[in-house]
Structure formats: C-alpha cells, structure tokens
C-alpha cells in the first residue's frame, strides 16, 4: 500500500536519472527552473547579511538651476 503512494515520485526519480545520462540539458534546465523560486527568497537575505545596500534611484528629471534663464543666441538658422 505504501509503495503505491510513492509511485509518482519513483517515476520522477527514474526520469531524472535517465535525463542525467541521456539528455543533460533537460536535467540542468529542470534543476535551474526549480532553484529559481527558492533563490527569490534566499538571495535578498544573503545580500543583506553581506551588507549590500541598494543604490539611490536614478533621477528621471534634470534639476534646473535656481536662477534666471538667459535665452540662447547665435545658434539660429537663417
């Protein structure tokens, strides 16, 4: 009875064992695909432990000087 409960896991294990030897690209694609969601949780915590601080956001506007603006002259087409 217990062995019937583990049959899906056994077939998955057998497929992965087959993929390691005959199709390693598929095996490594599965490994990387499974590790991706786990990295979403673990990598930020590891970075914080090493003291990583996110950089300042990039400015999206140019700061204008606090003075009177002079009109540009000498560059007009005639």
C-alpha positions in Angstrom: 0.0 0.0 0.0 2.8 2.4 0.9 4.7 1.7 -2.4 1.7 2.8 -4.4 1.8 6.2 -2.7 5.4 6.8 -3.8 4.9 5.6 -7.4 4.7 9.2 -8.9 7.9 10.1 -7.0 9.7 6.9 -8.2 8.8 7.6 -11.8 10.0 11.2 -11.4 13.3 10.0 -9.9 13.7 7.4 -12.8 13.1 10.1 -15.4 15.7 12.4 -13.8 18.2 9.6 -13.7 17.5 8.9 -17.4 17.8 12.7 -18.2 21.2 13.0 -16.4 22.8 10.4 -18.6 21.0 10.8 -21.9 19.8 14.4 -22.0 21.8 16.5 -19.6 20.4 19.7 -21.0 16.9 18.8 -19.9 18.2 17.8 -16.4 20.0 21.1 -15.9 17.0 23.0 -17.2 14.9 21.3 -14.5 17.5 22.0 -11.8 17.7 25.7 -12.7 14.0 26.0 -13.0 13.4 24.5 -9.6 16.1 26.6 -7.9 14.7 29.9 -9.3 11.8 30.4 -6.9 14.0 29.3 -4.0 16.5 32.0 -4.9 13.9 34.7 -4.8 13.5 34.1 -1.1 17.2 33.4 -0.2 19.3 35.8 -2.2 18.0 39.1 -0.7 18.6 37.8 2.8 22.2 36.7 1.8 22.9 40.0 0.2 21.6 41.9 3.4 23.9 39.7 5.5 26.9 40.8 3.4 25.9 44.5 3.9 24.6 45.2 0.4 22.5 48.4 0.2 20.5 49.2 -2.9 21.8 52.3 -4.8 20.0 55.6 -5.0 17.3 55.7 -7.7 18.4 57.3 -10.9 17.0 60.8 -11.4 14.3 60.9 -14.0 14.4 64.7 -14.5 17.3 67.2 -14.8 17.5 69.6 -11.9 17.1 73.2 -13.2 19.4 75.8 -11.6 17.7 78.3 -9.3 18.5 81.4 -11.3 17.1 83.4 -14.2 17.4 81.6 -17.5 19.0 83.6 -20.4 17.8 82.9 -23.9 20.2 81.2 -26.2 21.5 83.4 -29.0 23.8 82.7 -32.0 22.6 79.3 -33.0 19.5 80.2 -35.1 19.3 79.1 -38.7 18.9 82.0 -41.1 
